[in-house]
Amino acid sequence: MKRYSAIAGFLFRSIVAGLALAFVLLYLWPSLQSRLNGSDADTGSISNIRASFADAVDRAAPSVVSIYTQRVEVQEISPQLQRLLRRQYIARARQDMGSGVVVSEDGYILTNNHVVTQVRDIRVALWDGRVATAEVVGSDPLTDLAVLKINMDGLPIAPLAQDPQLRVGDIVLAIGNALGLSHTVTMGIVSATGRNDVRSVQYEDFIQTDAAINAGNSGGALINASGEVIGINTRQLAGVVGGQNIGFAIPIGLASNVMNQIIEYGEVQRAWLGAVFNDLPINMQGDTTRKGIHVSQVAPSGPAYFAGIQEGDILLTLDGAPIEDARTFLLEIDRREPGSQVELEVMRDGQTFQTYATLIQQPPLR
């Protein structure tokens, strides 16, 4: 009898321990419960990761083109050749490459400014093998964007994301002419959004990704898992010892705005406040709970000048929103239209005041 009681006790303790373990597992990993119930409610579980992104690539890749250009370089030659050739410099043609995205049936192609600046003989190779000569419609060095035009029928049009809600961790794919290998596809995730401290162009709002972006990828497409273009690949982080898998793309919203203005006006009609700004050094911030930017120069007879802003002032808010840094501030000004009015909170000699400025179109770059 004692033997049966011992066996029963052992079974009881085993059952209790098993139930306790199951409770702990379900508590710590709720996705197990949905999997046991046959539910796919937990979209972040490993079982729901796609086995292939071929459909996304098939949707976007045909609209990505390879761009080949001729760039003339002037090089100084040796003194011996100078005496022989009676010249100091020699011009050499170098072939460069990049990528682009077809955005309309009319043949407009979105790419990077640095791909097509100071080049000649721009050739565009399409997905189906056709090749066309392209002309530059316009460019914007401040965002590193440019628009090309080709005359060709039956062009595949890129599906541009209308309102991409990007989150860090989203899967993305980069498509482009990497190292001359056309329509190379690499995969990664969104590493960060809103990067404005890369110091490569004036107006930065980059998507950072660890999808490989190599030479030749510039101007190509960064797409989401649905095959929609969410960005234009522009550069990788170079010159940093040990740095790798850090690439950047221009968000498609910013790129589309620049593109539409170039197509309509031949240039970007950018709003301008008429001043130069710098981030505040730590020792100038004083009240560490508030941020702002320092006014280092004010253009004569510009909007800032007429608003009463002076060199040495600190701008604290724009339309009631705190100003975080100079590059974010410039991007916010750029999103407004020339002729619109902005409200600014200014600090001078420890005192704050409100002022209003009417933005004008930015003068041509010198």
C-alpha positions in Angstrom: 0.0 0.0 0.0 2.8 2.3 0.8 4.4 1.6 -2.6 1.2 2.7 -4.4 1.0 5.8 -2.3 4.6 6.7 -3.2 3.9 6.2 -6.9 0.7 8.3 -6.6 2.6 11.1 -4.9 5.3 11.0 -7.5 2.8 11.3 -10.3 1.0 14.1 -8.5 4.2 16.1 -8.0 5.2 15.5 -11.7 1.8 16.8 -12.9 2.0 19.9 -10.7 5.5 20.6 -11.9 4.6 20.2 -15.5 1.6 22.5 -15.2 3.8 25.1 -13.4 6.4 24.9 -16.2 3.7 25.3 -18.9 2.3 28.3 -17.0 5.8 29.9 -16.9 6.4 29.3 -20.6 3.1 30.7 -21.7 3.7 33.7 -19.4 7.1 34.5 -20.7 6.4 33.6 -24.4 2.8 34.5 -25.2 3.4 33.7 -28.9 3.5 30.0 -27.9 -0.1 30.1 -27.0 -1.1 31.6 -30.4 0.9 29.0 -32.2 -0.6 26.2 -30.1 -4.1 27.6 -31.0 -3.1 27.8 -34.7 -3.3 31.6 -34.6 -1.0 34.0 -36.6 -1.9 36.9 -34.4 1.7 37.4 -33.3 3.1 38.9 -36.6 6.5 39.3 -35.0 7.1 35.6 -34.4 9.7 33.7 -36.3 7.1 31.5 -38.0 5.7 34.5 -39.8 8.9 35.8 -41.4 8.6 35.5 -45.1 10.7 32.7 -46.7 11.2 34.8 -49.9 10.9 38.5 -51.0 10.9 37.6 -54.7 7.4 39.1 -55.2 8.6 42.4 -53.8 11.7 42.4 -56.0 9.6 41.4 -59.1 7.4 44.4 -58.4 10.1 47.0 -58.0 13.2 45.8 -59.9 12.0 46.4 -63.5 11.8 50.2 -62.7 15.4 50.4 -61.5 17.9 51.4 -64.2 21.7 51.3 -64.5 23.3 54.6 -65.3 26.7 54.9 -67.1 28.4 58.2 -67.6 31.6 59.7 -69.0 33.5 62.0 -66.7 36.5 64.1 -67.9 39.3 64.4 -65.4 42.2 66.9 -65.8 45.5 65.6 -64.4 48.9 67.3 -64.1 51.6 65.4 -66.0 55.2 64.9 -65.1 57.8 67.6 -66.0 59.4 65.3 -68.6 56.0 64.8 -70.4 55.4 68.6 -70.1 58.5 69.3 -72.1 57.7 66.6 -74.6 54.0 67.5 -75.1 54.4 71.2 -74.3 51.5 71.1 -72.0 51.0 71.0 -68.2 47.8 69.0 -68.0 46.2 66.1 -69.8 42.5 65.3 -69.9 41.3 61.7 -69.4 37.8 60.2 -69.8 36.7 58.0 -67.0 33.5 55.9 -66.9 31.4 56.1 -63.8 28.2 54.3 -62.9 25.1 54.6 -60.8 21.5 53.7 -60.6 18.1 55.4 -61.1 14.4 54.8 -60.6 11.8 55.3 -63.4 9.0 57.4 -61.9 6.7 58.2 -64.8 5.6 57.0 -68.3 7.0 60.2 -69.7 10.5 58.9 -69.0 11.5 60.8 -65.9 14.1 59.1 -63.8 15.1 59.9 -60.2 18.7 59.6 -59.2 21.5 61.2 -57.2 23.0 64.5 -58.1 26.5 63.2 -57.6 25.9 60.5 -60.2 25.3 62.9 -63.0 27.1 66.1 -62.0 29.9 67.3 -64.3 29.5 64.3 -66.6 28.8 63.8 -70.3 27.2 61.1 -72.4 24.7 59.7 -69.9 23.4 56.2 -70.9 20.6 54.4 -69.1 20.3 50.6 -69.3 16.8 49.2 -68.6 15.7 45.9 -67.0 14.8 44.5 -70.4 18.2 45.3 -72.0 17.2 48.4 -73.8 19.6 51.4 -73.6 18.8 55.1 -74.0 20.6 58.4 -73.9 19.4 60.6 -71.0 19.4 64.3 -70.4 19.5 66.1 -67.1 16.2 67.9 -66.4 17.5 69.5 -63.2 19.4 68.8 -60.0 19.5 69.8 -56.3 22.9 69.5 -54.7 21.5 70.4 -51.3 19.7 67.1 -51.1 21.9 65.2 -53.7 19.0 64.5 -56.0 18.6 64.9 -59.8 16.0 64.1 -62.4 16.9 62.6 -65.8 14.7 62.2 -68.9 14.7 59.5 -71.6 12.5 59.1 -74.7 11.3 55.5 -74.7 7.9 53.7 -74.7 6.7 50.9 -72.4 8.6 52.0 -69.4 8.0 50.1 -66.1 7.0 52.6 -63.4 8.2 52.3 -59.8 5.5 51.8 -57.1 6.3 54.7 -54.8 5.1 54.4 -51.2 2.6 57.1 -50.5 2.9 57.2 -46.7 5.6 54.8 -45.5 5.3 54.3 -41.8 8.9 53.2 -41.2 10.0 51.7 -38.0 13.5 50.7 -36.9 13.7 46.9 -37.5 11.5 46.9 -40.7 13.0 44.7 -43.4 14.2 46.6 -46.5 15.9 45.7 -49.8 18.3 47.8 -51.8 18.3 47.4 -55.6 20.9 48.9 -57.9 23.9 48.7 -60.2 26.3 47.6 -57.4 29.9 47.6 -58.7 28.5 47.4 -62.2 26.4 44.3 -61.4 23.0 45.6 -62.6 19.9 44.9 -60.5 21.8 43.6 -57.5 19.5 43.0 -54.5 20.7 43.2 -50.9 18.6 42.9 -47.8 18.7 44.4 -44.3 16.6 46.4 -41.9 15.9 50.0 -41.1 18.7 50.9 -38.7 17.5 54.4 -37.9 15.3 57.1 -39.4 15.7 60.9 -39.5 19.5 60.8 -39.6 20.6 64.5 -40.0 24.1 64.3 -38.7 25.9 62.6 -41.5 27.3 66.0 -42.7 27.1 65.0 -46.4 24.5 67.5 -47.7 22.8 70.5 -46.2 19.3 69.0 -46.1 19.5 65.6 -44.4 16.7 63.3 -43.3 18.2 60.0 -44.1 17.0 56.4 -43.6 19.9 54.4 -42.3 20.1 50.8 -43.2 22.4 47.8 -43.0 21.4 46.6 -46.5 24.7 46.6 -48.4 25.0 49.8 -50.5 28.1 49.7 -52.7 29.6 52.0 -55.4 27.0 52.0 -58.2 24.0 51.7 -55.9 23.7 55.5 -55.7 20.3 56.6 -57.0 18.8 53.1 -56.8 15.7 52.0 -54.9 15.3 51.1 -51.3 12.1 49.1 -51.0 9.9 47.7 -48.3 8.7 44.1 -48.0 5.7 44.9 -50.2 7.9 46.1 -53.1 7.2 49.8 -52.6 10.0 52.4 -53.0 10.6 54.0 -49.7 13.9 55.8 -50.4 16.6 56.6 -52.9 19.9 55.1 -52.0 22.6 57.7 -51.8 25.7 56.7 -50.0 27.5 54.5 -47.5 29.5 55.7 -44.4 33.0 55.8 -45.7 36.4 56.7 -44.2 35.5 55.3 -40.7 37.9 52.7 -39.4 35.9 49.5 -38.6 32.7 51.0 -40.0 30.6 48.6 -42.1 27.0 48.0 -43.1 26.0 51.6 -42.6 24.2 53.0 -45.6 21.8 55.9 -46.2 18.8 56.6 -48.4 16.8 59.7 -49.0 13.1 59.2 -47.9 10.8 59.0 -50.9 8.6 61.8 -49.5 11.5 64.3 -49.6 12.7 62.9 -52.9 9.3 63.2 -54.6 8.9 66.8 -53.4 12.3 67.7 -54.9 11.5 65.8 -58.1 8.1 67.4 -58.7 9.6 70.9 -58.3 12.5 70.1 -60.7 10.0 68.8 -63.3 7.7 71.8 -62.9 10.1 74.6 -62.4 13.5 73.2 -63.4 14.8 73.8 -59.9 13.7 73.6 -56.3 11.9 76.6 -55.0 13.1 76.4 -51.5 12.0 78.7 -48.6 14.7 80.9 -47.1 15.0 82.7 -43.8 18.1 84.6 -44.6 20.5 83.6 -41.8 23.2 81.1 -41.0 22.7 78.9 -37.9 24.9 76.7 -35.8 24.2 74.2 -33.0 24.8 75.5 -29.5 28.0 74.5 -27.8 27.3 72.9 -24.4 28.7 75.9 -22.5 26.2 78.2 -24.3 23.0 76.4 -23.5 22.7 77.6 -19.9 19.4 76.1 -19.1 20.0 72.5 -20.1 16.3 71.7 -20.3 16.0 74.0 -23.3 17.6 73.6 -26.7 18.0 76.0 -29.6 20.4 77.2 -32.3 22.8 80.1 -32.5 22.5 82.8 -35.2 25.9 83.3 -36.6 25.1 85.5 -39.6 22.1 87.5 -40.8 21.7 88.4 -44.5 21.1 92.2 -45.1 17.5 92.9 -46.1 16.5 89.2 -45.7 13.5 87.8 -43.8 15.5 87.3 -40.5 16.8 90.9 -40.8 13.3 92.4 -41.1 12.1 90.1 -38.3 14.6 91.9 -36.0 16.9 88.8 -35.6 20.5 89.7 -34.9 23.8 87.9 -34.9 24.3 86.2 -31.5 20.6 85.6 -31.0 19.4 82.1 -30.0 16.3 80.7 -31.7 14.3 78.5 -29.3 11.1 77.6 -31.1 9.6 77.4 -34.6 5.9 77.8 -34.7 5.8 76.8 -31.0 7.8 73.6 -31.4 11.3 73.4 -29.7 14.2 73.7 -32.1 16.5 70.7 -31.6 19.4 71.4 -34.0 20.4 73.5 -37.0 19.9 70.8 -39.6 16.4 69.8 -38.4 15.5 73.5 -38.3 16.6 74.1 -41.9 14.7 71.0 -43.0 11.6 72.3 -41.4 12.0 75.7 -43.1 12.6 73.9 -46.4 9.2 72.1 -46.0 7.4 75.5 -46.1 6.6 77.5 -49.1 8.1 80.9 -50.1 5.7 83.6 -48.9 4.6 81.7 -45.8 5.0 83.2 -42.3 6.7 81.5 -39.3 6.7 82.4 -35.6 10.0 82.4 -33.8 10.9 82.6 -30.1 14.2 84.3 -29.7 16.6 84.7 -26.8 18.9 87.7 -26.5 20.9 88.7 -23.5 18.9 86.2 -21.4 15.5 87.7 -22.4 13.1 86.0 -24.8 10.7 87.5 -27.3 8.4 86.5 -30.1 8.8 87.6 -33.7 7.4 86.7 -37.1 9.3 86.3 -40.4 7.9 86.0 -44.0 10.0 83.4 -45.9 11.2 84.1 -49.4 12.6 81.9 -52.1 16.2 81.0 -51.6 18.5 83.0 -53.9 20.6 81.0 -56.4 23.7 79.3 -55.0 26.9 81.0 -55.9 
